[in-house]
Amino acid sequence: MVELPIGRDKKLFGHMPKALDAVVGGWQISSLVSMRTGTPINITQSGIYPTNYLSSSIAQLRPGKTMPATAAFDQTGTPSIFANTNAYQSFMGEYPGQTGTRGIVRRPAFFNTDLSVSKIFKLPFEGHTLQIRAEGFNAFNNVNFTGNPQLSIATPTTFGQITSSADARVMQFAMRYEF
């Protein structure tokens, strides 16, 4: 939390009258910024050779194929890792005795900012204060896709599609009287 340098005995407007300082001075802001690249995730198949003891085996890139183009939306306009659901054709199930390629693609990146603004008013009674506070979670209302994308080569019509996202902006306001 940082107090803004505005008000009496501060860098900005340091000689303002006390009445104006009671309203303008003493504001505090705080922020929490979270950002990360997309985390690795596996592509699976229906599991003829589940050699890694999971419910389905891990797929790998087909020999001679290149990694499909990544995008925010596929050809149907649905949020997706790949530009086209046909990207499943670039992958195949593991061969017997192999374990596939773990973490071959990444989920979408994540960026979130939480902000808070508060002000403490000193009341004329000894030791009494009134604090007002406004908080915004996901303050800039970024869309962050958080669910696991559908990455089974056994379901090609929805391959790479993401069906859930983090919460939209949430605002809350509070007032606190201390005595």
Summary of the structure (lengths in Angstrom):
residues: 179
radius of gyration: 26.3
end to end distance: 22.4
largest distance: 80.8
contacts: 492
relative contact order: 0.20
helix: 9%
strand: 36%
